[in-house]
Amino acid sequence: MEGAILIFGLVILAFVISIPCGYIRQSYSKYSFMWFLLIHLPIPFIVLLRIKAGLSWHFIPLTLGGSVAGQIIGGIVSRRRKRNAKAP
């Protein structure tokens, strides 16, 4: 049970770390240097946390999924805020 909580916490942390990067990423043109940087910026932190937690490489898909979901949610929030700011 303790291991499941650790894994769940790491996936949630990967999600939360990636939200700001997804939000900021919407300001840059697709495939630009900053766009790629913001996609890959959270990965070293997530890898470090996974290693410090003592989890094997088998959990990489879970943390990657959390990171991708955070990027998507951050992008959605950014687009909605821009759209609401333009509407009178």
PyMOL Python script that loads the backbone (N, CA, C, O; Angstrom):
from pymol import cmd

cmd.read_pdbstr("""\
ATOM      1  N   MET A   1       0.820  -1.196   0.000  1.00  0.00           N
ATOM      2  CA  MET A   1       0.000   0.000   0.000  1.00  0.00           C
ATOM      3  C   MET A   1       0.863   1.258   0.000  1.00  0.00           C
ATOM      4  O   MET A   1       0.550   2.240  -0.674  1.00  0.00           O
ATOM      5  N   GLU A   2       1.949   1.215   0.764  1.00  0.00           N
ATOM      6  CA  GLU A   2       2.841   2.366   0.846  1.00  0.00           C
ATOM      7  C   GLU A   2       3.492   2.648  -0.508  1.00  0.00           C
ATOM      8  O   GLU A   2       3.693   3.807  -0.871  1.00  0.00           O
ATOM      9  N   GLY A   3       3.818   1.604  -1.246  1.00  0.00           N
ATOM     10  CA  GLY A   3       4.410   1.759  -2.571  1.00  0.00           C
ATOM     11  C   GLY A   3       3.432   2.380  -3.558  1.00  0.00           C
ATOM     12  O   GLY A   3       3.822   3.189  -4.401  1.00  0.00           O
ATOM     13  N   ALA A   4       2.174   2.007  -3.455  1.00  0.00           N
ATOM     14  CA  ALA A   4       1.157   2.568  -4.349  1.00  0.00           C
ATOM     15  C   ALA A   4       0.980   4.054  -4.090  1.00  0.00           C
ATOM     16  O   ALA A   4       0.799   4.830  -5.027  1.00  0.00           O
ATOM     17  N   ILE A   5       1.030   4.454  -2.832  1.00  0.00           N
ATOM     18  CA  ILE A   5       0.902   5.874  -2.490  1.00  0.00           C
ATOM     19  C   ILE A   5       2.100   6.644  -3.023  1.00  0.00           C
ATOM     20  O   ILE A   5       1.948   7.766  -3.505  1.00  0.00           O
ATOM     21  N   LEU A   6       3.276   6.065  -2.944  1.00  0.00           N
ATOM     22  CA  LEU A   6       4.486   6.694  -3.461  1.00  0.00           C
ATOM     23  C   LEU A   6       4.399   6.883  -4.979  1.00  0.00           C
ATOM     24  O   LEU A   6       4.747   7.943  -5.499  1.00  0.00           O
ATOM     25  N   ILE A   7       3.939   5.865  -5.670  1.00  0.00           N
ATOM     26  CA  ILE A   7       3.793   5.945  -7.131  1.00  0.00           C
ATOM     27  C   ILE A   7       2.746   6.981  -7.500  1.00  0.00           C
ATOM     28  O   ILE A   7       2.974   7.805  -8.386  1.00  0.00           O
ATOM     29  N   PHE A   8       1.596   6.949  -6.832  1.00  0.00           N
ATOM     30  CA  PHE A   8       0.535   7.909  -7.096  1.00  0.00           C
ATOM     31  C   PHE A   8       1.021   9.338  -6.833  1.00  0.00           C
ATOM     32  O   PHE A   8       0.731  10.248  -7.609  1.00  0.00           O
ATOM     33  N   GLY A   9       1.752   9.526  -5.749  1.00  0.00           N
ATOM     34  CA  GLY A   9       2.288  10.851  -5.440  1.00  0.00           C
ATOM     35  C   GLY A   9       3.272  11.336  -6.487  1.00  0.00           C
ATOM     36  O   GLY A   9       3.278  12.518  -6.830  1.00  0.00           O
ATOM     37  N   LEU A  10       4.096  10.448  -6.994  1.00  0.00           N
ATOM     38  CA  LEU A  10       5.064  10.825  -8.021  1.00  0.00           C
ATOM     39  C   LEU A  10       4.368  11.195  -9.337  1.00  0.00           C
ATOM     40  O   LEU A  10       4.781  12.138 -10.011  1.00  0.00           O
ATOM     41  N   VAL A  11       3.331  10.466  -9.696  1.00  0.00           N
ATOM     42  CA  VAL A  11       2.580  10.787 -10.916  1.00  0.00           C
ATOM     43  C   VAL A  11       1.884  12.140 -10.762  1.00  0.00           C
ATOM     44  O   VAL A  11       1.885  12.944 -11.694  1.00  0.00           O
ATOM     45  N   ILE A  12       1.296  12.394  -9.606  1.00  0.00           N
ATOM     46  CA  ILE A  12       0.647  13.686  -9.350  1.00  0.00           C
ATOM     47  C   ILE A  12       1.677  14.804  -9.378  1.00  0.00           C
ATOM     48  O   ILE A  12       1.404  15.874  -9.921  1.00  0.00           O
ATOM     49  N   LEU A  13       2.839  14.584  -8.812  1.00  0.00           N
ATOM     50  CA  LEU A  13       3.896  15.591  -8.822  1.00  0.00           C
ATOM     51  C   LEU A  13       4.376  15.864 -10.247  1.00  0.00           C
ATOM     52  O   LEU A  13       4.633  17.016 -10.596  1.00  0.00           O
ATOM     53  N   ALA A  14       4.500  14.841 -11.064  1.00  0.00           N
ATOM     54  CA  ALA A  14       4.872  15.024 -12.470  1.00  0.00           C
ATOM     55  C   ALA A  14       3.807  15.854 -13.189  1.00  0.00           C
ATOM     56  O   ALA A  14       4.125  16.707 -14.017  1.00  0.00           O
ATOM     57  N   PHE A  15       2.556  15.596 -12.865  1.00  0.00           N
ATOM     58  CA  PHE A  15       1.451  16.359 -13.440  1.00  0.00           C
ATOM     59  C   PHE A  15       1.543  17.829 -13.037  1.00  0.00           C
ATOM     60  O   PHE A  15       1.439  18.713 -13.888  1.00  0.00           O
ATOM     61  N   VAL A  16       1.736  18.090 -11.762  1.00  0.00           N
ATOM     62  CA  VAL A  16       1.768  19.465 -11.252  1.00  0.00           C
ATOM     63  C   VAL A  16       2.985  20.229 -11.777  1.00  0.00           C
ATOM     64  O   VAL A  16       2.873  21.413 -12.094  1.00  0.00           O
ATOM     65  N   ILE A  17       4.125  19.584 -11.873  1.00  0.00           N
ATOM     66  CA  ILE A  17       5.333  20.235 -12.386  1.00  0.00           C
ATOM     67  C   ILE A  17       5.155  20.624 -13.854  1.00  0.00           C
ATOM     68  O   ILE A  17       5.697  21.640 -14.289  1.00  0.00           O
ATOM     69  N   SER A  18       4.417  19.843 -14.611  1.00  0.00           N
ATOM     70  CA  SER A  18       4.278  20.076 -16.048  1.00  0.00           C
ATOM     71  C   SER A  18       3.216  21.111 -16.409  1.00  0.00           C
ATOM     72  O   SER A  18       3.242  21.641 -17.520  1.00  0.00           O
ATOM     73  N   ILE A  19       2.292  21.410 -15.514  1.00  0.00           N
ATOM     74  CA  ILE A  19       1.235  22.374 -15.831  1.00  0.00           C
ATOM     75  C   ILE A  19       1.800  23.746 -16.198  1.00  0.00           C
ATOM     76  O   ILE A  19       1.404  24.288 -17.230  1.00  0.00           O
ATOM     77  N   PRO A  20       2.710  24.342 -15.409  1.00  0.00           N
ATOM     78  CA  PRO A  20       3.226  25.667 -15.798  1.00  0.00           C
ATOM     79  C   PRO A  20       3.967  25.646 -17.135  1.00  0.00           C
ATOM     80  O   PRO A  20       3.891  26.605 -17.904  1.00  0.00           O
ATOM     81  N   CYS A  21       4.677  24.564 -17.410  1.00  0.00           N
ATOM     82  CA  CYS A  21       5.399  24.472 -18.688  1.00  0.00           C
ATOM     83  C   CYS A  21       4.418  24.403 -19.855  1.00  0.00           C
ATOM     84  O   CYS A  21       4.654  25.021 -20.893  1.00  0.00           O
ATOM     85  N   GLY A  22       3.333  23.668 -19.703  1.00  0.00           N
ATOM     86  CA  GLY A  22       2.314  23.613 -20.739  1.00  0.00           C
ATOM     87  C   GLY A  22       1.627  24.951 -20.930  1.00  0.00           C
ATOM     88  O   GLY A  22       1.270  25.321 -22.049  1.00  0.00           O
ATOM     89  N   TYR A  23       1.442  25.672 -19.838  1.00  0.00           N
ATOM     90  CA  TYR A  23       0.822  27.000 -19.898  1.00  0.00           C
ATOM     91  C   TYR A  23       1.715  27.973 -20.670  1.00  0.00           C
ATOM     92  O   TYR A  23       1.250  28.681 -21.564  1.00  0.00           O
ATOM     93  N   ILE A  24       2.979  27.998 -20.322  1.00  0.00           N
ATOM     94  CA  ILE A  24       3.921  28.920 -20.968  1.00  0.00           C
ATOM     95  C   ILE A  24       4.173  28.512 -22.411  1.00  0.00           C
ATOM     96  O   ILE A  24       4.356  29.369 -23.275  1.00  0.00           O
ATOM     97  N   ARG A  25       4.183  27.209 -22.680  1.00  0.00           N
ATOM     98  CA  ARG A  25       4.463  26.682 -24.014  1.00  0.00           C
ATOM     99  C   ARG A  25       3.491  27.219 -25.064  1.00  0.00           C
ATOM    100  O   ARG A  25       3.852  27.339 -26.235  1.00  0.00           O
ATOM    101  N   GLN A  26       2.272  27.540 -24.660  1.00  0.00           N
ATOM    102  CA  GLN A  26       1.276  28.043 -25.607  1.00  0.00           C
ATOM    103  C   GLN A  26       1.643  29.407 -26.179  1.00  0.00           C
ATOM    104  O   GLN A  26       1.082  29.823 -27.193  1.00  0.00           O
ATOM    105  N   SER A  27       2.579  30.107 -25.543  1.00  0.00           N
ATOM    106  CA  SER A  27       2.992  31.433 -26.013  1.00  0.00           C
ATOM    107  C   SER A  27       4.009  31.363 -27.145  1.00  0.00           C
ATOM    108  O   SER A  27       4.302  32.386 -27.765  1.00  0.00           O
ATOM    109  N   TYR A  28       4.544  30.202 -27.425  1.00  0.00           N
ATOM    110  CA  TYR A  28       5.593  30.054 -28.434  1.00  0.00           C
ATOM    111  C   TYR A  28       5.067  29.296 -29.642  1.00  0.00           C
ATOM    112  O   TYR A  28       4.146  28.486 -29.543  1.00  0.00           O
ATOM    113  N   SER A  29       5.679  29.582 -30.783  1.00  0.00           N
ATOM    114  CA  SER A  29       5.250  28.892 -31.995  1.00  0.00           C
ATOM    115  C   SER A  29       5.664  27.422 -31.925  1.00  0.00           C
ATOM    116  O   SER A  29       6.670  27.062 -31.312  1.00  0.00           O
ATOM    117  N   LYS A  30       4.867  26.604 -32.563  1.00  0.00           N
ATOM    118  CA  LYS A  30       5.086  25.166 -32.536  1.00  0.00           C
ATOM    119  C   LYS A  30       6.429  24.821 -33.170  1.00  0.00           C
ATOM    120  O   LYS A  30       6.800  25.376 -34.204  1.00  0.00           O
ATOM    121  N   TYR A  31       7.142  23.912 -32.550  1.00  0.00           N
ATOM    122  CA  TYR A  31       8.446  23.396 -32.972  1.00  0.00           C
ATOM    123  C   TYR A  31       9.580  24.423 -32.860  1.00  0.00           C
ATOM    124  O   TYR A  31      10.651  24.211 -33.429  1.00  0.00           O
ATOM    125  N   SER A  32       9.369  25.516 -32.147  1.00  0.00           N
ATOM    126  CA  SER A  32      10.473  26.447 -31.907  1.00  0.00           C
ATOM    127  C   SER A  32      11.352  25.884 -30.792  1.00  0.00           C
ATOM    128  O   SER A  32      10.989  24.906 -30.139  1.00  0.00           O
ATOM    129  N   PHE A  33      12.502  26.504 -30.583  1.00  0.00           N
ATOM    130  CA  PHE A  33      13.422  26.025 -29.550  1.00  0.00           C
ATOM    131  C   PHE A  33      12.767  26.066 -28.174  1.00  0.00           C
ATOM    132  O   PHE A  33      12.847  25.094 -27.423  1.00  0.00           O
ATOM    133  N   MET A  34      12.115  27.186 -27.833  1.00  0.00           N
ATOM    134  CA  MET A  34      11.478  27.309 -26.512  1.00  0.00           C
ATOM    135  C   MET A  34      10.328  26.323 -26.352  1.00  0.00           C
ATOM    136  O   MET A  34      10.092  25.829 -25.249  1.00  0.00           O
ATOM    137  N   TRP A  35       9.615  26.031 -27.419  1.00  0.00           N
ATOM    138  CA  TRP A  35       8.528  25.070 -27.375  1.00  0.00           C
ATOM    139  C   TRP A  35       9.078  23.703 -26.961  1.00  0.00           C
ATOM    140  O   TRP A  35       8.533  23.054 -26.068  1.00  0.00           O
ATOM    141  N   PHE A  36      10.162  23.269 -27.616  1.00  0.00           N
ATOM    142  CA  PHE A  36      10.802  21.995 -27.266  1.00  0.00           C
ATOM    143  C   PHE A  36      11.376  22.026 -25.855  1.00  0.00           C
ATOM    144  O   PHE A  36      11.261  21.049 -25.115  1.00  0.00           O
ATOM    145  N   LEU A  37      11.993  23.140 -25.479  1.00  0.00           N
ATOM    146  CA  LEU A  37      12.574  23.254 -24.145  1.00  0.00           C
ATOM    147  C   LEU A  37      11.507  23.112 -23.073  1.00  0.00           C
ATOM    148  O   LEU A  37      11.713  22.408 -22.084  1.00  0.00           O
ATOM    149  N   LEU A  38      10.378  23.766 -23.252  1.00  0.00           N
ATOM    150  CA  LEU A  38       9.322  23.709 -22.249  1.00  0.00           C
ATOM    151  C   LEU A  38       8.664  22.343 -22.174  1.00  0.00           C
ATOM    152  O   LEU A  38       8.139  21.967 -21.126  1.00  0.00           O
ATOM    153  N   ILE A  39       8.683  21.603 -23.256  1.00  0.00           N
ATOM    154  CA  ILE A  39       8.156  20.237 -23.206  1.00  0.00           C
ATOM    155  C   ILE A  39       9.098  19.337 -22.403  1.00  0.00           C
ATOM    156  O   ILE A  39       8.647  18.498 -21.623  1.00  0.00           O
ATOM    157  N   HIS A  40      10.393  19.513 -22.596  1.00  0.00           N
ATOM    158  CA  HIS A  40      11.367  18.611 -21.984  1.00  0.00           C
ATOM    159  C   HIS A  40      11.923  19.098 -20.650  1.00  0.00           C
ATOM    160  O   HIS A  40      12.612  18.338 -19.970  1.00  0.00           O
ATOM    161  N   LEU A  41      11.655  20.310 -20.263  1.00  0.00           N
ATOM    162  CA  LEU A  41      12.207  20.877 -19.026  1.00  0.00           C
ATOM    163  C   LEU A  41      11.829  20.091 -17.764  1.00  0.00           C
ATOM    164  O   LEU A  41      12.701  19.893 -16.919  1.00  0.00           O
ATOM    165  N   PRO A  42      10.602  19.639 -17.588  1.00  0.00           N
ATOM    166  CA  PRO A  42      10.263  18.920 -16.349  1.00  0.00           C
ATOM    167  C   PRO A  42      10.847  17.509 -16.254  1.00  0.00           C
ATOM    168  O   PRO A  42      10.917  16.945 -15.163  1.00  0.00           O
ATOM    169  N   ILE A  43      11.261  16.942 -17.373  1.00  0.00           N
ATOM    170  CA  ILE A  43      11.684  15.540 -17.385  1.00  0.00           C
ATOM    171  C   ILE A  43      12.861  15.251 -16.449  1.00  0.00           C
ATOM    172  O   ILE A  43      12.790  14.276 -15.701  1.00  0.00           O
ATOM    173  N   PRO A  44      13.950  16.050 -16.446  1.00  0.00           N
ATOM    174  CA  PRO A  44      15.039  15.739 -15.516  1.00  0.00           C
ATOM    175  C   PRO A  44      14.614  15.770 -14.049  1.00  0.00           C
ATOM    176  O   PRO A  44      15.103  14.975 -13.247  1.00  0.00           O
ATOM    177  N   PHE A  45      13.710  16.678 -13.696  1.00  0.00           N
ATOM    178  CA  PHE A  45      13.230  16.737 -12.313  1.00  0.00           C
ATOM    179  C   PHE A  45      12.418  15.500 -11.961  1.00  0.00           C
ATOM    180  O   PHE A  45      12.535  14.963 -10.860  1.00  0.00           O
ATOM    181  N   ILE A  46      11.602  15.057 -12.893  1.00  0.00           N
ATOM    182  CA  ILE A  46      10.781  13.874 -12.653  1.00  0.00           C
ATOM    183  C   ILE A  46      11.659  12.630 -12.544  1.00  0.00           C
ATOM    184  O   ILE A  46      11.416  11.767 -11.701  1.00  0.00           O
ATOM    185  N   VAL A  47      12.676  12.541 -13.394  1.00  0.00           N
ATOM    186  CA  VAL A  47      13.606  11.407 -13.331  1.00  0.00           C
ATOM    187  C   VAL A  47      14.341  11.413 -11.994  1.00  0.00           C
ATOM    188  O   VAL A  47      14.485  10.369 -11.358  1.00  0.00           O
ATOM    189  N   LEU A  48      14.801  12.570 -11.575  1.00  0.00           N
ATOM    190  CA  LEU A  48      15.499  12.675 -10.294  1.00  0.00           C
ATOM    191  C   LEU A  48      14.594  12.239  -9.145  1.00  0.00           C
ATOM    192  O   LEU A  48      15.026  11.498  -8.263  1.00  0.00           O
ATOM    193  N   LEU A  49      13.353  12.690  -9.151  1.00  0.00           N
ATOM    194  CA  LEU A  49      12.420  12.297  -8.094  1.00  0.00           C
ATOM    195  C   LEU A  49      12.144  10.798  -8.120  1.00  0.00           C
ATOM    196  O   LEU A  49      12.029  10.172  -7.066  1.00  0.00           O
ATOM    197  N   ARG A  50      12.037  10.216  -9.315  1.00  0.00           N
ATOM    198  CA  ARG A  50      11.808   8.780  -9.423  1.00  0.00           C
ATOM    199  C   ARG A  50      12.979   7.989  -8.871  1.00  0.00           C
ATOM    200  O   ARG A  50      12.794   6.988  -8.179  1.00  0.00           O
ATOM    201  N   ILE A  51      14.191   8.446  -9.181  1.00  0.00           N
ATOM    202  CA  ILE A  51      15.382   7.756  -8.692  1.00  0.00           C
ATOM    203  C   ILE A  51      15.506   7.893  -7.174  1.00  0.00           C
ATOM    204  O   ILE A  51      15.813   6.925  -6.478  1.00  0.00           O
ATOM    205  N   LYS A  52      15.264   9.107  -6.668  1.00  0.00           N
ATOM    206  CA  LYS A  52      15.343   9.336  -5.214  1.00  0.00           C
ATOM    207  C   LYS A  52      14.286   8.531  -4.461  1.00  0.00           C
ATOM    208  O   LYS A  52      14.501   8.128  -3.317  1.00  0.00           O
ATOM    209  N   ALA A  53      13.141   8.299  -5.109  1.00  0.00           N
ATOM    210  CA  ALA A  53      12.085   7.510  -4.480  1.00  0.00           C
ATOM    211  C   ALA A  53      12.394   6.016  -4.518  1.00  0.00           C
ATOM    212  O   ALA A  53      11.726   5.224  -3.853  1.00  0.00           O
ATOM    213  N   GLY A  54      13.404   5.632  -5.294  1.00  0.00           N
ATOM    214  CA  GLY A  54      13.794   4.229  -5.365  1.00  0.00           C
ATOM    215  C   GLY A  54      12.921   3.404  -6.292  1.00  0.00           C
ATOM    216  O   GLY A  54      12.844   2.184  -6.153  1.00  0.00           O
ATOM    217  N   LEU A  55      12.265   4.057  -7.234  1.00  0.00           N
ATOM    218  CA  LEU A  55      11.408   3.339  -8.175  1.00  0.00           C
ATOM    219  C   LEU A  55      12.211   2.942  -9.408  1.00  0.00           C
ATOM    220  O   LEU A  55      13.098   3.676  -9.843  1.00  0.00           O
ATOM    221  N   SER A  56      11.899   1.794  -9.959  1.00  0.00           N
ATOM    222  CA  SER A  56      12.632   1.295 -11.126  1.00  0.00           C
ATOM    223  C   SER A  56      12.142   1.973 -12.394  1.00  0.00           C
ATOM    224  O   SER A  56      11.231   2.800 -12.360  1.00  0.00           O
ATOM    225  N   TRP A  57      12.749   1.619 -13.495  1.00  0.00           N
ATOM    226  CA  TRP A  57      12.393   2.201 -14.783  1.00  0.00           C
ATOM    227  C   TRP A  57      11.018   1.757 -15.244  1.00  0.00           C
ATOM    228  O   TRP A  57      10.470   2.336 -16.181  1.00  0.00           O
ATOM    229  N   HIS A  58      10.452   0.751 -14.614  1.00  0.00           N
ATOM    230  CA  HIS A  58       9.134   0.260 -15.001  1.00  0.00           C
ATOM    231  C   HIS A  58       8.031   1.304 -14.804  1.00  0.00           C
ATOM    232  O   HIS A  58       6.952   1.186 -15.385  1.00  0.00           O
ATOM    233  N   PHE A  59       8.299   2.312 -13.995  1.00  0.00           N
ATOM    234  CA  PHE A  59       7.292   3.327 -13.699  1.00  0.00           C
ATOM    235  C   PHE A  59       7.424   4.572 -14.575  1.00  0.00           C
ATOM    236  O   PHE A  59       6.695   5.546 -14.390  1.00  0.00           O
ATOM    237  N   ILE A  60       8.350   4.536 -15.522  1.00  0.00           N
ATOM    238  CA  ILE A  60       8.521   5.673 -16.433  1.00  0.00           C
ATOM    239  C   ILE A  60       7.238   5.963 -17.221  1.00  0.00           C
ATOM    240  O   ILE A  60       6.889   7.136 -17.349  1.00  0.00           O
ATOM    241  N   PRO A  61       6.516   4.973 -17.754  1.00  0.00           N
ATOM    242  CA  PRO A  61       5.285   5.305 -18.486  1.00  0.00           C
ATOM    243  C   PRO A  61       4.245   6.041 -17.631  1.00  0.00           C
ATOM    244  O   PRO A  61       3.533   6.910 -18.133  1.00  0.00           O
ATOM    245  N   LEU A  62       4.161   5.698 -16.357  1.00  0.00           N
ATOM    246  CA  LEU A  62       3.204   6.378 -15.482  1.00  0.00           C
ATOM    247  C   LEU A  62       3.589   7.834 -15.268  1.00  0.00           C
ATOM    248  O   LEU A  62       2.741   8.721 -15.360  1.00  0.00           O
ATOM    249  N   THR A  63       4.866   8.084 -14.982  1.00  0.00           N
ATOM    250  CA  THR A  63       5.291   9.467 -14.767  1.00  0.00           C
ATOM    251  C   THR A  63       5.253  10.257 -16.062  1.00  0.00           C
ATOM    252  O   THR A  63       4.952  11.451 -16.048  1.00  0.00           O
ATOM    253  N   LEU A  64       5.551   9.616 -17.171  1.00  0.00           N
ATOM    254  CA  LEU A  64       5.460  10.283 -18.465  1.00  0.00           C
ATOM    255  C   LEU A  64       4.009  10.642 -18.778  1.00  0.00           C
ATOM    256  O   LEU A  64       3.733  11.721 -19.303  1.00  0.00           O
ATOM    257  N   GLY A  65       3.102   9.758 -18.462  1.00  0.00           N
ATOM    258  CA  GLY A  65       1.686  10.046 -18.655  1.00  0.00           C
ATOM    259  C   GLY A  65       1.224  11.221 -17.812  1.00  0.00           C
ATOM    260  O   GLY A  65       0.459  12.063 -18.284  1.00  0.00           O
ATOM    261  N   GLY A  66       1.686  11.286 -16.562  1.00  0.00           N
ATOM    262  CA  GLY A  66       1.356  12.426 -15.707  1.00  0.00           C
ATOM    263  C   GLY A  66       1.908  13.722 -16.258  1.00  0.00           C
ATOM    264  O   GLY A  66       1.244  14.758 -16.204  1.00  0.00           O
ATOM    265  N   SER A  67       3.122  13.671 -16.790  1.00  0.00           N
ATOM    266  CA  SER A  67       3.748  14.856 -17.367  1.00  0.00           C
ATOM    267  C   SER A  67       3.016  15.325 -18.617  1.00  0.00           C
ATOM    268  O   SER A  67       2.794  16.524 -18.790  1.00  0.00           O
ATOM    269  N   VAL A  68       2.643  14.402 -19.483  1.00  0.00           N
ATOM    270  CA  VAL A  68       1.901  14.757 -20.704  1.00  0.00           C
ATOM    271  C   VAL A  68       0.539  15.347 -20.339  1.00  0.00           C
ATOM    272  O   VAL A  68       0.103  16.329 -20.940  1.00  0.00           O
ATOM    273  N   ALA A  69      -0.125  14.749 -19.360  1.00  0.00           N
ATOM    274  CA  ALA A  69      -1.424  15.274 -18.936  1.00  0.00           C
ATOM    275  C   ALA A  69      -1.279  16.695 -18.379  1.00  0.00           C
ATOM    276  O   ALA A  69      -2.135  17.543 -18.629  1.00  0.00           O
ATOM    277  N   GLY A  70      -0.219  16.960 -17.635  1.00  0.00           N
ATOM    278  CA  GLY A  70       0.028  18.298 -17.119  1.00  0.00           C
ATOM    279  C   GLY A  70       0.275  19.302 -18.227  1.00  0.00           C
ATOM    280  O   GLY A  70      -0.205  20.434 -18.161  1.00  0.00           O
ATOM    281  N   GLN A  71       1.026  18.894 -19.253  1.00  0.00           N
ATOM    282  CA  GLN A  71       1.261  19.768 -20.398  1.00  0.00           C
ATOM    283  C   GLN A  71      -0.057  20.093 -21.107  1.00  0.00           C
ATOM    284  O   GLN A  71      -0.295  21.237 -21.493  1.00  0.00           O
ATOM    285  N   ILE A  72      -0.891  19.100 -21.272  1.00  0.00           N
ATOM    286  CA  ILE A  72      -2.167  19.308 -21.959  1.00  0.00           C
ATOM    287  C   ILE A  72      -3.067  20.239 -21.144  1.00  0.00           C
ATOM    288  O   ILE A  72      -3.649  21.173 -21.696  1.00  0.00           O
ATOM    289  N   ILE A  73      -3.182  19.997 -19.857  1.00  0.00           N
ATOM    290  CA  ILE A  73      -4.032  20.836 -19.008  1.00  0.00           C
ATOM    291  C   ILE A  73      -3.503  22.267 -18.974  1.00  0.00           C
ATOM    292  O   ILE A  73      -4.289  23.212 -19.048  1.00  0.00           O
ATOM    293  N   GLY A  74      -2.188  22.443 -18.862  1.00  0.00           N
ATOM    294  CA  GLY A  74      -1.606  23.778 -18.890  1.00  0.00           C
ATOM    295  C   GLY A  74      -1.901  24.506 -20.184  1.00  0.00           C
ATOM    296  O   GLY A  74      -2.185  25.704 -20.167  1.00  0.00           O
ATOM    297  N   GLY A  75      -1.839  23.812 -21.299  1.00  0.00           N
ATOM    298  CA  GLY A  75      -2.154  24.404 -22.595  1.00  0.00           C
ATOM    299  C   GLY A  75      -3.617  24.794 -22.702  1.00  0.00           C
ATOM    300  O   GLY A  75      -3.943  25.847 -23.249  1.00  0.00           O
ATOM    301  N   ILE A  76      -4.499  23.951 -22.182  1.00  0.00           N
ATOM    302  CA  ILE A  76      -5.929  24.253 -22.216  1.00  0.00           C
ATOM    303  C   ILE A  76      -6.231  25.497 -21.387  1.00  0.00           C
ATOM    304  O   ILE A  76      -6.989  26.367 -21.818  1.00  0.00           O
ATOM    305  N   VAL A  77      -5.645  25.580 -20.209  1.00  0.00           N
ATOM    306  CA  VAL A  77      -5.866  26.747 -19.348  1.00  0.00           C
ATOM    307  C   VAL A  77      -5.365  28.015 -20.027  1.00  0.00           C
ATOM    308  O   VAL A  77      -6.033  29.048 -19.980  1.00  0.00           O
ATOM    309  N   SER A  78      -4.202  27.946 -20.654  1.00  0.00           N
ATOM    310  CA  SER A  78      -3.643  29.115 -21.343  1.00  0.00           C
ATOM    311  C   SER A  78      -4.544  29.570 -22.480  1.00  0.00           C
ATOM    312  O   SER A  78      -4.816  30.763 -22.618  1.00  0.00           O
ATOM    313  N   ARG A  79      -5.008  28.630 -23.295  1.00  0.00           N
ATOM    314  CA  ARG A  79      -5.891  28.990 -24.411  1.00  0.00           C
ATOM    315  C   ARG A  79      -7.201  29.590 -23.924  1.00  0.00           C
ATOM    316  O   ARG A  79      -7.693  30.553 -24.512  1.00  0.00           O
ATOM    317  N   ARG A  80      -7.775  29.038 -22.857  1.00  0.00           N
ATOM    318  CA  ARG A  80      -9.030  29.579 -22.326  1.00  0.00           C
ATOM    319  C   ARG A  80      -8.843  30.979 -21.760  1.00  0.00           C
ATOM    320  O   ARG A  80      -9.698  31.844 -21.947  1.00  0.00           O
ATOM    321  N   ARG A  81      -7.733  31.207 -21.070  1.00  0.00           N
ATOM    322  CA  ARG A  81      -7.489  32.549 -20.524  1.00  0.00           C
ATOM    323  C   ARG A  81      -7.297  33.564 -21.639  1.00  0.00           C
ATOM    324  O   ARG A  81      -7.788  34.688 -21.539  1.00  0.00           O
ATOM    325  N   LYS A  82      -6.593  33.190 -22.696  1.00  0.00           N
ATOM    326  CA  LYS A  82      -6.400  34.099 -23.836  1.00  0.00           C
ATOM    327  C   LYS A  82      -7.726  34.377 -24.529  1.00  0.00           C
ATOM    328  O   LYS A  82      -8.010  35.515 -24.902  1.00  0.00           O
ATOM    329  N   ARG A  83      -8.537  33.339 -24.700  1.00  0.00           N
ATOM    330  CA  ARG A  83      -9.821  33.512 -25.368  1.00  0.00           C
ATOM    331  C   ARG A  83     -10.756  34.392 -24.522  1.00  0.00           C
ATOM    332  O   ARG A  83     -11.456  35.242 -25.072  1.00  0.00           O
ATOM    333  N   ASN A  84     -10.777  34.201 -23.201  1.00  0.00           N
ATOM    334  CA  ASN A  84     -11.621  35.007 -22.331  1.00  0.00           C
ATOM    335  C   ASN A  84     -11.129  36.443 -22.222  1.00  0.00           C
ATOM    336  O   ASN A  84     -11.931  37.352 -22.010  1.00  0.00           O
ATOM    337  N   ALA A  85      -9.832  36.663 -22.364  1.00  0.00           N
ATOM    338  CA  ALA A  85      -9.302  38.019 -22.309  1.00  0.00           C
ATOM    339  C   ALA A  85      -9.678  38.793 -23.565  1.00  0.00           C
ATOM    340  O   ALA A  85      -9.864  40.008 -23.496  1.00  0.00           O
ATOM    341  N   LYS A  86      -9.793  38.129 -24.700  1.00  0.00           N
ATOM    342  CA  LYS A  86     -10.142  38.793 -25.961  1.00  0.00           C
ATOM    343  C   LYS A  86     -11.639  39.098 -26.044  1.00  0.00           C
ATOM    344  O   LYS A  86     -12.041  40.073 -26.679  1.00  0.00           O
ATOM    345  N   ALA A  87     -12.456  38.272 -25.407  1.00  0.00           N
ATOM    346  CA  ALA A  87     -13.903  38.476 -25.476  1.00  0.00           C
ATOM    347  C   ALA A  87     -14.286  39.701 -24.639  1.00  0.00           C
ATOM    348  O   ALA A  87     -13.840  39.843 -23.500  1.00  0.00           O
ATOM    349  N   PRO A  88     -15.119  40.589 -25.212  1.00  0.00           N
ATOM    350  CA  PRO A  88     -15.501  41.797 -24.456  1.00  0.00           C
ATOM    351  C   PRO A  88     -16.469  41.528 -23.349  1.00  0.00           C
ATOM    352  O   PRO A  88     -16.869  42.452 -22.641  1.00  0.00           O
TER     353      PRO A  88
END
""", "prot")
cmd.dss("prot")
cmd.show_as("cartoon", "prot")
cmd.util.cbc("prot")
cmd.orient("prot")
